[in-house]
Amino acid sequence: VGLRNAIVEEYNQTGFKVTYQTNKSVIYYAKEHKIKTEWMENFNEAINEINNMNDEEAPDMLIPQEHFGFGSTQKAGYILVMTNPHKNEDNPVRKYYIELKGEVLYYFSDQTKEHNKGRLQLENFKVDKDPKETYGKEHCFCLYQKNGLFAYLIFDNDLEKKGWFNVIKPHTLKIYSVKDKNIGYITNIAII
């Protein structure tokens, strides 16, 4: 997320919108107006700081750092991953070395972590512990986005599945849509 030249605007009583230079807009919601105001001030302060730096000096500050996967590893290990099974009949199941840091799930080709295959910002995903369709996989749960299923994470046993689910679930999406009937709020902020 590059903050250079981003624009912060009021959205509603507890929400505000940030439009990044990529023209992508993200609406952030806080539990109350006071918290929203604090977050808007933090964003504007970071944007001003970035805008006043030379390109070479500005790493584009990330707010907050733990939100973007810094810090210590919470859990790591090999997991089988099956992506979008309904879109591809062949659906190869691939083995990745997965590492959870902050709100980010990184996946690598192996434990050396030399070949980063990607990362998932977990706040953009919902998690289903017991999906209706498991495609013949016994111990799995799925991560999905609003536009559909993303991936099944497959484990050797229920204990391993439960361990991973319990560390991933708190980092996943809390508010799915402002149209949801059962809106819940995160302590400080949620990205939708």
Rosetta constraint file for C-alpha pairs under 8 A:
AtomPair CA 1 CA 20 HARMONIC 7.76 0.50
AtomPair CA 1 CA 60 HARMONIC 7.67 0.50
AtomPair CA 1 CA 62 HARMONIC 7.15 0.50
AtomPair CA 2 CA 6 HARMONIC 7.78 0.50
AtomPair CA 2 CA 20 HARMONIC 6.86 0.50
AtomPair CA 2 CA 21 HARMONIC 7.45 0.50
AtomPair CA 2 CA 60 HARMONIC 5.45 0.50
AtomPair CA 2 CA 61 HARMONIC 7.68 0.50
AtomPair CA 3 CA 20 HARMONIC 6.51 0.50
AtomPair CA 3 CA 21 HARMONIC 7.74 0.50
AtomPair CA 3 CA 46 HARMONIC 7.41 0.50
AtomPair CA 3 CA 47 HARMONIC 5.49 0.50
AtomPair CA 3 CA 50 HARMONIC 6.99 0.50
AtomPair CA 3 CA 60 HARMONIC 5.72 0.50
AtomPair CA 3 CA 61 HARMONIC 6.95 0.50
AtomPair CA 3 CA 62 HARMONIC 7.93 0.50
AtomPair CA 4 CA 20 HARMONIC 7.71 0.50
AtomPair CA 4 CA 21 HARMONIC 7.11 0.50
AtomPair CA 4 CA 47 HARMONIC 5.84 0.50
AtomPair CA 4 CA 50 HARMONIC 5.71 0.50
AtomPair CA 4 CA 51 HARMONIC 5.57 0.50
AtomPair CA 4 CA 60 HARMONIC 6.65 0.50
AtomPair CA 5 CA 20 HARMONIC 7.08 0.50
AtomPair CA 5 CA 21 HARMONIC 6.19 0.50
AtomPair CA 5 CA 47 HARMONIC 6.67 0.50
AtomPair CA 5 CA 51 HARMONIC 6.51 0.50
AtomPair CA 6 CA 18 HARMONIC 6.60 0.50
AtomPair CA 6 CA 19 HARMONIC 5.54 0.50
AtomPair CA 6 CA 20 HARMONIC 4.45 0.50
AtomPair CA 6 CA 21 HARMONIC 5.78 0.50
AtomPair CA 6 CA 47 HARMONIC 6.61 0.50
AtomPair CA 7 CA 18 HARMONIC 5.52 0.50
AtomPair CA 7 CA 19 HARMONIC 5.15 0.50
AtomPair CA 7 CA 20 HARMONIC 6.62 0.50
AtomPair CA 8 CA 16 HARMONIC 7.07 0.50
AtomPair CA 8 CA 17 HARMONIC 5.78 0.50
AtomPair CA 8 CA 18 HARMONIC 4.56 0.50
AtomPair CA 8 CA 19 HARMONIC 6.64 0.50
AtomPair CA 8 CA 40 HARMONIC 6.93 0.50
AtomPair CA 8 CA 43 HARMONIC 7.43 0.50
AtomPair CA 8 CA 44 HARMONIC 6.93 0.50
AtomPair CA 9 CA 16 HARMONIC 5.69 0.50
AtomPair CA 9 CA 17 HARMONIC 5.21 0.50
AtomPair CA 9 CA 18 HARMONIC 6.44 0.50
AtomPair CA 10 CA 15 HARMONIC 6.77 0.50
AtomPair CA 10 CA 16 HARMONIC 4.57 0.50
AtomPair CA 10 CA 17 HARMONIC 6.31 0.50
AtomPair CA 11 CA 15 HARMONIC 5.14 0.50
AtomPair CA 11 CA 16 HARMONIC 4.36 0.50
AtomPair CA 11 CA 17 HARMONIC 5.82 0.50
AtomPair CA 11 CA 27 HARMONIC 7.62 0.50
AtomPair CA 12 CA 16 HARMONIC 6.60 0.50
AtomPair CA 13 CA 32 HARMONIC 7.76 0.50
AtomPair CA 13 CA 33 HARMONIC 5.89 0.50
AtomPair CA 14 CA 29 HARMONIC 5.64 0.50
AtomPair CA 14 CA 30 HARMONIC 5.37 0.50
AtomPair CA 14 CA 31 HARMONIC 6.63 0.50
AtomPair CA 14 CA 32 HARMONIC 5.49 0.50
AtomPair CA 14 CA 33 HARMONIC 4.88 0.50
AtomPair CA 14 CA 36 HARMONIC 5.78 0.50
AtomPair CA 15 CA 27 HARMONIC 6.62 0.50
AtomPair CA 15 CA 28 HARMONIC 5.45 0.50
AtomPair CA 15 CA 29 HARMONIC 4.29 0.50
AtomPair CA 15 CA 30 HARMONIC 6.26 0.50
AtomPair CA 15 CA 33 HARMONIC 7.98 0.50
AtomPair CA 15 CA 36 HARMONIC 6.51 0.50
AtomPair CA 16 CA 27 HARMONIC 5.65 0.50
AtomPair CA 16 CA 28 HARMONIC 5.44 0.50
AtomPair CA 16 CA 29 HARMONIC 6.68 0.50
AtomPair CA 16 CA 36 HARMONIC 7.27 0.50
AtomPair CA 16 CA 40 HARMONIC 7.36 0.50
AtomPair CA 17 CA 25 HARMONIC 6.53 0.50
AtomPair CA 17 CA 26 HARMONIC 5.63 0.50
AtomPair CA 17 CA 27 HARMONIC 4.36 0.50
AtomPair CA 17 CA 28 HARMONIC 6.21 0.50
AtomPair CA 18 CA 25 HARMONIC 5.50 0.50
AtomPair CA 18 CA 26 HARMONIC 5.40 0.50
AtomPair CA 18 CA 27 HARMONIC 6.45 0.50
AtomPair CA 18 CA 28 HARMONIC 7.85 0.50
AtomPair CA 19 CA 23 HARMONIC 5.88 0.50
AtomPair CA 19 CA 24 HARMONIC 5.67 0.50
AtomPair CA 19 CA 25 HARMONIC 4.18 0.50
AtomPair CA 19 CA 26 HARMONIC 6.52 0.50
AtomPair CA 20 CA 24 HARMONIC 5.52 0.50
AtomPair CA 20 CA 25 HARMONIC 6.25 0.50
AtomPair CA 26 CA 191 HARMONIC 7.03 0.50
AtomPair CA 26 CA 192 HARMONIC 7.02 0.50
AtomPair CA 27 CA 191 HARMONIC 6.40 0.50
AtomPair CA 27 CA 192 HARMONIC 6.30 0.50
AtomPair CA 28 CA 189 HARMONIC 6.46 0.50
AtomPair CA 28 CA 190 HARMONIC 5.76 0.50
AtomPair CA 28 CA 191 HARMONIC 5.11 0.50
AtomPair CA 28 CA 192 HARMONIC 6.88 0.50
AtomPair CA 29 CA 36 HARMONIC 7.04 0.50
AtomPair CA 29 CA 189 HARMONIC 5.40 0.50
AtomPair CA 29 CA 190 HARMONIC 5.45 0.50
AtomPair CA 29 CA 191 HARMONIC 6.89 0.50
AtomPair CA 30 CA 35 HARMONIC 5.98 0.50
AtomPair CA 30 CA 36 HARMONIC 5.19 0.50
AtomPair CA 30 CA 185 HARMONIC 7.32 0.50
AtomPair CA 30 CA 186 HARMONIC 7.36 0.50
AtomPair CA 30 CA 187 HARMONIC 7.61 0.50
AtomPair CA 30 CA 188 HARMONIC 5.45 0.50
AtomPair CA 30 CA 189 HARMONIC 4.56 0.50
AtomPair CA 30 CA 190 HARMONIC 6.80 0.50
AtomPair CA 31 CA 35 HARMONIC 6.86 0.50
AtomPair CA 31 CA 36 HARMONIC 7.64 0.50
AtomPair CA 31 CA 185 HARMONIC 5.84 0.50
AtomPair CA 31 CA 186 HARMONIC 6.76 0.50
AtomPair CA 31 CA 187 HARMONIC 6.42 0.50
AtomPair CA 31 CA 188 HARMONIC 6.15 0.50
AtomPair CA 31 CA 189 HARMONIC 6.98 0.50
AtomPair CA 32 CA 36 HARMONIC 6.41 0.50
AtomPair CA 33 CA 37 HARMONIC 6.21 0.50
AtomPair CA 34 CA 38 HARMONIC 6.43 0.50
AtomPair CA 35 CA 39 HARMONIC 6.28 0.50
AtomPair CA 35 CA 188 HARMONIC 6.85 0.50
AtomPair CA 36 CA 40 HARMONIC 6.17 0.50
AtomPair CA 37 CA 41 HARMONIC 6.23 0.50
AtomPair CA 38 CA 42 HARMONIC 6.24 0.50
AtomPair CA 39 CA 43 HARMONIC 6.17 0.50
AtomPair CA 40 CA 44 HARMONIC 6.14 0.50
AtomPair CA 41 CA 45 HARMONIC 6.02 0.50
AtomPair CA 42 CA 46 HARMONIC 6.21 0.50
AtomPair CA 43 CA 47 HARMONIC 6.09 0.50
AtomPair CA 43 CA 63 HARMONIC 7.69 0.50
AtomPair CA 44 CA 48 HARMONIC 6.06 0.50
AtomPair CA 45 CA 49 HARMONIC 6.18 0.50
AtomPair CA 46 CA 50 HARMONIC 6.15 0.50
AtomPair CA 46 CA 61 HARMONIC 6.60 0.50
AtomPair CA 47 CA 51 HARMONIC 6.02 0.50
AtomPair CA 48 CA 52 HARMONIC 6.20 0.50
AtomPair CA 49 CA 53 HARMONIC 6.66 0.50
AtomPair CA 50 CA 58 HARMONIC 5.85 0.50
AtomPair CA 50 CA 59 HARMONIC 8.00 0.50
AtomPair CA 50 CA 60 HARMONIC 6.06 0.50
AtomPair CA 50 CA 61 HARMONIC 7.11 0.50
AtomPair CA 53 CA 57 HARMONIC 6.06 0.50
AtomPair CA 53 CA 58 HARMONIC 5.69 0.50
AtomPair CA 54 CA 58 HARMONIC 6.24 0.50
AtomPair CA 55 CA 59 HARMONIC 7.95 0.50
AtomPair CA 62 CA 68 HARMONIC 7.01 0.50
AtomPair CA 63 CA 67 HARMONIC 6.98 0.50
AtomPair CA 63 CA 68 HARMONIC 7.70 0.50
AtomPair CA 64 CA 68 HARMONIC 7.13 0.50
AtomPair CA 65 CA 69 HARMONIC 7.01 0.50
AtomPair CA 65 CA 70 HARMONIC 5.92 0.50
AtomPair CA 66 CA 70 HARMONIC 5.07 0.50
AtomPair CA 66 CA 71 HARMONIC 6.38 0.50
AtomPair CA 66 CA 101 HARMONIC 7.92 0.50
AtomPair CA 66 CA 102 HARMONIC 5.06 0.50
AtomPair CA 66 CA 103 HARMONIC 6.81 0.50
AtomPair CA 67 CA 102 HARMONIC 5.89 0.50
AtomPair CA 67 CA 103 HARMONIC 5.15 0.50
AtomPair CA 67 CA 104 HARMONIC 7.49 0.50
AtomPair CA 68 CA 102 HARMONIC 6.71 0.50
AtomPair CA 68 CA 103 HARMONIC 6.14 0.50
AtomPair CA 68 CA 104 HARMONIC 6.30 0.50
AtomPair CA 68 CA 121 HARMONIC 7.52 0.50
AtomPair CA 69 CA 100 HARMONIC 7.85 0.50
AtomPair CA 69 CA 101 HARMONIC 4.81 0.50
AtomPair CA 69 CA 102 HARMONIC 4.47 0.50
AtomPair CA 69 CA 103 HARMONIC 5.52 0.50
AtomPair CA 69 CA 104 HARMONIC 4.83 0.50
AtomPair CA 69 CA 105 HARMONIC 7.89 0.50
AtomPair CA 70 CA 101 HARMONIC 6.24 0.50
AtomPair CA 70 CA 102 HARMONIC 6.14 0.50
AtomPair CA 71 CA 101 HARMONIC 6.35 0.50
AtomPair CA 71 CA 102 HARMONIC 6.57 0.50
AtomPair CA 72 CA 101 HARMONIC 6.07 0.50
AtomPair CA 72 CA 102 HARMONIC 7.61 0.50
AtomPair CA 73 CA 99 HARMONIC 6.64 0.50
AtomPair CA 73 CA 100 HARMONIC 5.77 0.50
AtomPair CA 73 CA 101 HARMONIC 4.73 0.50
AtomPair CA 73 CA 102 HARMONIC 7.59 0.50
AtomPair CA 74 CA 99 HARMONIC 7.61 0.50
AtomPair CA 74 CA 100 HARMONIC 5.52 0.50
AtomPair CA 74 CA 101 HARMONIC 5.78 0.50
AtomPair CA 74 CA 102 HARMONIC 7.45 0.50
AtomPair CA 74 CA 167 HARMONIC 7.64 0.50
AtomPair CA 75 CA 99 HARMONIC 5.92 0.50
AtomPair CA 75 CA 100 HARMONIC 5.37 0.50
AtomPair CA 75 CA 101 HARMONIC 7.65 0.50
AtomPair CA 75 CA 164 HARMONIC 7.72 0.50
AtomPair CA 75 CA 167 HARMONIC 7.56 0.50
AtomPair CA 76 CA 97 HARMONIC 7.20 0.50
AtomPair CA 76 CA 98 HARMONIC 5.45 0.50
AtomPair CA 76 CA 99 HARMONIC 4.27 0.50
AtomPair CA 76 CA 100 HARMONIC 6.27 0.50
AtomPair CA 77 CA 97 HARMONIC 5.45 0.50
AtomPair CA 77 CA 98 HARMONIC 5.48 0.50
AtomPair CA 77 CA 99 HARMONIC 6.72 0.50
AtomPair CA 77 CA 111 HARMONIC 7.90 0.50
AtomPair CA 78 CA 95 HARMONIC 6.64 0.50
AtomPair CA 78 CA 96 HARMONIC 5.56 0.50
AtomPair CA 78 CA 97 HARMONIC 4.34 0.50
AtomPair CA 78 CA 98 HARMONIC 5.96 0.50
AtomPair CA 78 CA 110 HARMONIC 7.98 0.50
AtomPair CA 79 CA 95 HARMONIC 5.70 0.50
AtomPair CA 79 CA 96 HARMONIC 5.59 0.50
AtomPair CA 79 CA 97 HARMONIC 6.35 0.50
AtomPair CA 79 CA 98 HARMONIC 6.58 0.50
AtomPair CA 79 CA 153 HARMONIC 6.59 0.50
AtomPair CA 79 CA 154 HARMONIC 6.28 0.50
AtomPair CA 79 CA 155 HARMONIC 6.33 0.50
AtomPair CA 80 CA 93 HARMONIC 6.28 0.50
AtomPair CA 80 CA 94 HARMONIC 5.50 0.50
AtomPair CA 80 CA 95 HARMONIC 4.38 0.50
AtomPair CA 80 CA 96 HARMONIC 6.33 0.50
AtomPair CA 80 CA 153 HARMONIC 5.95 0.50
AtomPair CA 80 CA 154 HARMONIC 4.99 0.50
AtomPair CA 80 CA 155 HARMONIC 6.70 0.50
AtomPair CA 81 CA 93 HARMONIC 5.55 0.50
AtomPair CA 81 CA 94 HARMONIC 5.28 0.50
AtomPair CA 81 CA 95 HARMONIC 6.16 0.50
AtomPair CA 81 CA 96 HARMONIC 7.14 0.50
AtomPair CA 81 CA 151 HARMONIC 6.60 0.50
AtomPair CA 81 CA 152 HARMONIC 5.67 0.50
AtomPair CA 81 CA 153 HARMONIC 4.88 0.50
AtomPair CA 81 CA 154 HARMONIC 6.06 0.50
AtomPair CA 82 CA 91 HARMONIC 6.61 0.50
AtomPair CA 82 CA 92 HARMONIC 6.57 0.50
AtomPair CA 82 CA 93 HARMONIC 4.69 0.50
AtomPair CA 82 CA 94 HARMONIC 6.51 0.50
AtomPair CA 82 CA 151 HARMONIC 5.59 0.50
AtomPair CA 82 CA 152 HARMONIC 5.11 0.50
AtomPair CA 82 CA 153 HARMONIC 6.73 0.50
AtomPair CA 82 CA 154 HARMONIC 7.69 0.50
AtomPair CA 83 CA 91 HARMONIC 7.09 0.50
AtomPair CA 83 CA 93 HARMONIC 7.72 0.50
AtomPair CA 83 CA 150 HARMONIC 5.84 0.50
AtomPair CA 83 CA 151 HARMONIC 4.19 0.50
AtomPair CA 83 CA 152 HARMONIC 6.25 0.50
AtomPair CA 84 CA 88 HARMONIC 6.81 0.50
AtomPair CA 84 CA 91 HARMONIC 7.66 0.50
AtomPair CA 84 CA 149 HARMONIC 5.99 0.50
AtomPair CA 84 CA 150 HARMONIC 5.47 0.50
AtomPair CA 84 CA 151 HARMONIC 5.78 0.50
AtomPair CA 84 CA 152 HARMONIC 7.98 0.50
AtomPair CA 85 CA 89 HARMONIC 6.69 0.50
AtomPair CA 85 CA 91 HARMONIC 5.60 0.50
AtomPair CA 85 CA 135 HARMONIC 7.74 0.50
AtomPair CA 85 CA 151 HARMONIC 7.97 0.50
AtomPair CA 95 CA 109 HARMONIC 7.55 0.50
AtomPair CA 96 CA 107 HARMONIC 5.95 0.50
AtomPair CA 96 CA 108 HARMONIC 5.60 0.50
AtomPair CA 96 CA 109 HARMONIC 5.28 0.50
AtomPair CA 96 CA 110 HARMONIC 6.26 0.50
AtomPair CA 97 CA 107 HARMONIC 5.60 0.50
AtomPair CA 97 CA 108 HARMONIC 5.04 0.50
AtomPair CA 97 CA 109 HARMONIC 6.10 0.50
AtomPair CA 97 CA 110 HARMONIC 5.13 0.50
AtomPair CA 97 CA 111 HARMONIC 5.67 0.50
AtomPair CA 97 CA 113 HARMONIC 7.81 0.50
AtomPair CA 98 CA 105 HARMONIC 6.77 0.50
AtomPair CA 98 CA 106 HARMONIC 5.69 0.50
AtomPair CA 98 CA 107 HARMONIC 4.49 0.50
AtomPair CA 98 CA 108 HARMONIC 6.40 0.50
AtomPair CA 99 CA 105 HARMONIC 5.75 0.50
AtomPair CA 99 CA 106 HARMONIC 5.14 0.50
AtomPair CA 99 CA 107 HARMONIC 6.36 0.50
AtomPair CA 100 CA 104 HARMONIC 5.88 0.50
AtomPair CA 100 CA 105 HARMONIC 4.54 0.50
AtomPair CA 100 CA 106 HARMONIC 6.28 0.50
AtomPair CA 100 CA 168 HARMONIC 7.85 0.50
AtomPair CA 101 CA 105 HARMONIC 6.49 0.50
AtomPair CA 101 CA 106 HARMONIC 7.71 0.50
AtomPair CA 102 CA 171 HARMONIC 8.00 0.50
AtomPair CA 103 CA 121 HARMONIC 6.15 0.50
AtomPair CA 103 CA 122 HARMONIC 5.67 0.50
AtomPair CA 103 CA 123 HARMONIC 6.89 0.50
AtomPair CA 103 CA 171 HARMONIC 5.56 0.50
AtomPair CA 103 CA 172 HARMONIC 7.98 0.50
AtomPair CA 104 CA 119 HARMONIC 6.52 0.50
AtomPair CA 104 CA 120 HARMONIC 5.60 0.50
AtomPair CA 104 CA 121 HARMONIC 4.83 0.50
AtomPair CA 104 CA 122 HARMONIC 5.79 0.50
AtomPair CA 105 CA 119 HARMONIC 5.48 0.50
AtomPair CA 105 CA 120 HARMONIC 5.09 0.50
AtomPair CA 105 CA 121 HARMONIC 6.69 0.50
AtomPair CA 105 CA 122 HARMONIC 6.82 0.50
AtomPair CA 106 CA 116 HARMONIC 7.56 0.50
AtomPair CA 106 CA 117 HARMONIC 7.82 0.50
AtomPair CA 106 CA 118 HARMONIC 6.03 0.50
AtomPair CA 106 CA 119 HARMONIC 4.25 0.50
AtomPair CA 106 CA 120 HARMONIC 6.46 0.50
AtomPair CA 107 CA 116 HARMONIC 6.26 0.50
AtomPair CA 107 CA 117 HARMONIC 5.60 0.50
AtomPair CA 107 CA 118 HARMONIC 5.65 0.50
AtomPair CA 107 CA 119 HARMONIC 6.02 0.50
AtomPair CA 108 CA 113 HARMONIC 5.56 0.50
AtomPair CA 108 CA 114 HARMONIC 7.48 0.50
AtomPair CA 108 CA 115 HARMONIC 5.66 0.50
AtomPair CA 108 CA 116 HARMONIC 4.54 0.50
AtomPair CA 108 CA 117 HARMONIC 5.04 0.50
AtomPair CA 108 CA 118 HARMONIC 7.18 0.50
AtomPair CA 109 CA 113 HARMONIC 7.05 0.50
AtomPair CA 109 CA 114 HARMONIC 7.90 0.50
AtomPair CA 109 CA 115 HARMONIC 5.76 0.50
AtomPair CA 109 CA 116 HARMONIC 6.75 0.50
AtomPair CA 109 CA 117 HARMONIC 6.51 0.50
AtomPair CA 110 CA 114 HARMONIC 7.71 0.50
AtomPair CA 110 CA 115 HARMONIC 7.46 0.50
AtomPair CA 121 CA 125 HARMONIC 7.63 0.50
AtomPair CA 122 CA 126 HARMONIC 7.92 0.50
AtomPair CA 122 CA 168 HARMONIC 7.77 0.50
AtomPair CA 122 CA 171 HARMONIC 5.75 0.50
AtomPair CA 122 CA 172 HARMONIC 4.85 0.50
AtomPair CA 122 CA 173 HARMONIC 6.98 0.50
AtomPair CA 123 CA 171 HARMONIC 5.88 0.50
AtomPair CA 123 CA 172 HARMONIC 4.42 0.50
AtomPair CA 123 CA 173 HARMONIC 4.47 0.50
AtomPair CA 123 CA 174 HARMONIC 7.63 0.50
AtomPair CA 123 CA 190 HARMONIC 7.66 0.50
AtomPair CA 123 CA 191 HARMONIC 6.71 0.50
AtomPair CA 124 CA 145 HARMONIC 6.63 0.50
AtomPair CA 124 CA 172 HARMONIC 6.70 0.50
AtomPair CA 124 CA 173 HARMONIC 5.69 0.50
AtomPair CA 124 CA 191 HARMONIC 7.21 0.50
AtomPair CA 124 CA 192 HARMONIC 6.90 0.50
AtomPair CA 125 CA 143 HARMONIC 6.06 0.50
AtomPair CA 125 CA 144 HARMONIC 5.39 0.50
AtomPair CA 125 CA 145 HARMONIC 4.94 0.50
AtomPair CA 125 CA 146 HARMONIC 7.72 0.50
AtomPair CA 125 CA 172 HARMONIC 5.47 0.50
AtomPair CA 125 CA 173 HARMONIC 5.38 0.50
AtomPair CA 126 CA 143 HARMONIC 5.71 0.50
AtomPair CA 126 CA 144 HARMONIC 5.43 0.50
AtomPair CA 126 CA 145 HARMONIC 6.25 0.50
AtomPair CA 126 CA 172 HARMONIC 5.57 0.50
AtomPair CA 126 CA 173 HARMONIC 5.35 0.50
AtomPair CA 126 CA 174 HARMONIC 7.89 0.50
AtomPair CA 127 CA 141 HARMONIC 7.21 0.50
AtomPair CA 127 CA 142 HARMONIC 5.71 0.50
AtomPair CA 127 CA 143 HARMONIC 4.57 0.50
AtomPair CA 127 CA 144 HARMONIC 6.37 0.50
AtomPair CA 127 CA 169 HARMONIC 6.63 0.50
AtomPair CA 127 CA 172 HARMONIC 6.89 0.50
AtomPair CA 128 CA 141 HARMONIC 5.77 0.50
AtomPair CA 128 CA 142 HARMONIC 5.37 0.50
AtomPair CA 128 CA 143 HARMONIC 6.58 0.50
AtomPair CA 129 CA 140 HARMONIC 7.48 0.50
AtomPair CA 129 CA 141 HARMONIC 4.73 0.50
AtomPair CA 129 CA 142 HARMONIC 6.79 0.50
AtomPair CA 129 CA 165 HARMONIC 7.07 0.50
AtomPair CA 130 CA 140 HARMONIC 7.49 0.50
AtomPair CA 130 CA 141 HARMONIC 5.93 0.50
AtomPair CA 131 CA 141 HARMONIC 6.38 0.50
AtomPair CA 131 CA 142 HARMONIC 6.83 0.50
AtomPair CA 134 CA 138 HARMONIC 7.03 0.50
AtomPair CA 134 CA 140 HARMONIC 7.29 0.50
AtomPair CA 137 CA 154 HARMONIC 6.96 0.50
AtomPair CA 138 CA 154 HARMONIC 7.89 0.50
AtomPair CA 139 CA 154 HARMONIC 5.84 0.50
AtomPair CA 139 CA 155 HARMONIC 5.33 0.50
AtomPair CA 139 CA 156 HARMONIC 6.57 0.50
AtomPair CA 139 CA 157 HARMONIC 5.74 0.50
AtomPair CA 139 CA 158 HARMONIC 5.73 0.50
AtomPair CA 139 CA 161 HARMONIC 6.36 0.50
AtomPair CA 140 CA 152 HARMONIC 6.37 0.50
AtomPair CA 140 CA 153 HARMONIC 5.42 0.50
AtomPair CA 140 CA 154 HARMONIC 4.35 0.50
AtomPair CA 140 CA 155 HARMONIC 5.96 0.50
AtomPair CA 140 CA 161 HARMONIC 6.44 0.50
AtomPair CA 141 CA 152 HARMONIC 5.67 0.50
AtomPair CA 141 CA 153 HARMONIC 5.62 0.50
AtomPair CA 141 CA 154 HARMONIC 6.94 0.50
AtomPair CA 141 CA 161 HARMONIC 7.56 0.50
AtomPair CA 141 CA 165 HARMONIC 7.68 0.50
AtomPair CA 142 CA 149 HARMONIC 7.46 0.50
AtomPair CA 142 CA 150 HARMONIC 7.39 0.50
AtomPair CA 142 CA 151 HARMONIC 5.56 0.50
AtomPair CA 142 CA 152 HARMONIC 4.24 0.50
AtomPair CA 142 CA 153 HARMONIC 6.03 0.50
AtomPair CA 143 CA 149 HARMONIC 6.68 0.50
AtomPair CA 143 CA 150 HARMONIC 5.74 0.50
AtomPair CA 143 CA 151 HARMONIC 5.44 0.50
AtomPair CA 143 CA 152 HARMONIC 6.43 0.50
AtomPair CA 143 CA 153 HARMONIC 7.81 0.50
AtomPair CA 144 CA 148 HARMONIC 5.84 0.50
AtomPair CA 144 CA 149 HARMONIC 4.24 0.50
AtomPair CA 144 CA 150 HARMONIC 4.58 0.50
AtomPair CA 144 CA 151 HARMONIC 6.63 0.50
AtomPair CA 145 CA 149 HARMONIC 6.16 0.50
AtomPair CA 145 CA 150 HARMONIC 6.48 0.50
AtomPair CA 146 CA 176 HARMONIC 7.62 0.50
AtomPair CA 154 CA 161 HARMONIC 7.55 0.50
AtomPair CA 155 CA 160 HARMONIC 6.22 0.50
AtomPair CA 155 CA 161 HARMONIC 5.63 0.50
AtomPair CA 156 CA 160 HARMONIC 6.83 0.50
AtomPair CA 156 CA 161 HARMONIC 7.78 0.50
AtomPair CA 157 CA 161 HARMONIC 6.37 0.50
AtomPair CA 158 CA 162 HARMONIC 5.97 0.50
AtomPair CA 159 CA 163 HARMONIC 6.19 0.50
AtomPair CA 160 CA 164 HARMONIC 6.36 0.50
AtomPair CA 161 CA 165 HARMONIC 6.04 0.50
AtomPair CA 162 CA 166 HARMONIC 6.01 0.50
AtomPair CA 163 CA 167 HARMONIC 6.67 0.50
AtomPair CA 164 CA 168 HARMONIC 6.12 0.50
AtomPair CA 165 CA 169 HARMONIC 5.74 0.50
AtomPair CA 166 CA 170 HARMONIC 7.33 0.50
AtomPair CA 167 CA 171 HARMONIC 7.75 0.50
AtomPair CA 168 CA 172 HARMONIC 6.77 0.50
AtomPair CA 173 CA 190 HARMONIC 7.48 0.50
AtomPair CA 173 CA 191 HARMONIC 7.58 0.50
AtomPair CA 173 CA 192 HARMONIC 7.64 0.50
AtomPair CA 174 CA 184 HARMONIC 6.56 0.50
AtomPair CA 174 CA 185 HARMONIC 6.86 0.50
AtomPair CA 174 CA 186 HARMONIC 6.62 0.50
AtomPair CA 174 CA 190 HARMONIC 6.88 0.50
AtomPair CA 175 CA 183 HARMONIC 6.08 0.50
AtomPair CA 175 CA 184 HARMONIC 6.00 0.50
AtomPair CA 175 CA 185 HARMONIC 6.73 0.50
AtomPair CA 175 CA 190 HARMONIC 6.71 0.50
AtomPair CA 175 CA 191 HARMONIC 7.67 0.50
AtomPair CA 175 CA 192 HARMONIC 6.65 0.50
AtomPair CA 176 CA 180 HARMONIC 6.94 0.50
AtomPair CA 176 CA 183 HARMONIC 7.77 0.50
AtomPair CA 176 CA 192 HARMONIC 6.24 0.50
AtomPair CA 177 CA 183 HARMONIC 7.74 0.50
AtomPair CA 177 CA 192 HARMONIC 6.86 0.50
AtomPair CA 178 CA 183 HARMONIC 7.14 0.50
AtomPair CA 185 CA 189 HARMONIC 7.68 0.50
AtomPair CA 185 CA 190 HARMONIC 7.46 0.50
AtomPair CA 186 CA 190 HARMONIC 6.16 0.50
